[in-house]
Amino acid sequence: MHDNQPRTSTPDTLPEVITRYLTAHRAHDTASAITAFTREATVIDDGNTYEGTEAIREWLDRSATEFTYTIHLTGAQQTDATHYIATHHLEGNFPGGTIDLRYRFTLRDGLIERLVIEP
């Protein structure tokens, strides 16, 4: 694979740290989800930026209770050695009721350094 050529992955080929985060997030297990991030990690979701594990922990706790929804991983892609995209389909009681979201991960030292969630 060339460094600038995306490669389609299957969910079972995603790095362990991404799978750990996604599994914990789906289960609303904040304590496990937060272990997937570096101390200085950044999450960008719904136009808001959360920096550091304490802000990310608060975001995870809030997002676990704000809406009820199902989430299904529909695709995965590795764009280079440290960047991955996991595409999810969500259905629930949030405005609009359904949405497809891309979770763009940047890894550093085996942990998530940056996560951007966007349509």
Secondary structure as GFF3:
##gff-version 3
##sequence-region A 1 119
A	DSSP	beta_strand	7	9	.	.	.	ID=ss1
A	DSSP	three_ten_helix	11	13	.	.	.	ID=ss2
A	DSSP	alpha_helix	16	26	.	.	.	ID=ss3
A	DSSP	alpha_helix	30	34	.	.	.	ID=ss4
A	DSSP	beta_strand	37	45	.	.	.	ID=ss5
A	DSSP	beta_strand	48	51	.	.	.	ID=ss6
A	DSSP	alpha_helix	53	66	.	.	.	ID=ss7
A	DSSP	beta_strand	69	80	.	.	.	ID=ss8
A	DSSP	beta_strand	83	92	.	.	.	ID=ss9
A	DSSP	beta_strand	98	108	.	.	.	ID=ss10
A	DSSP	beta_strand	111	118	.	.	.	ID=ss11
###
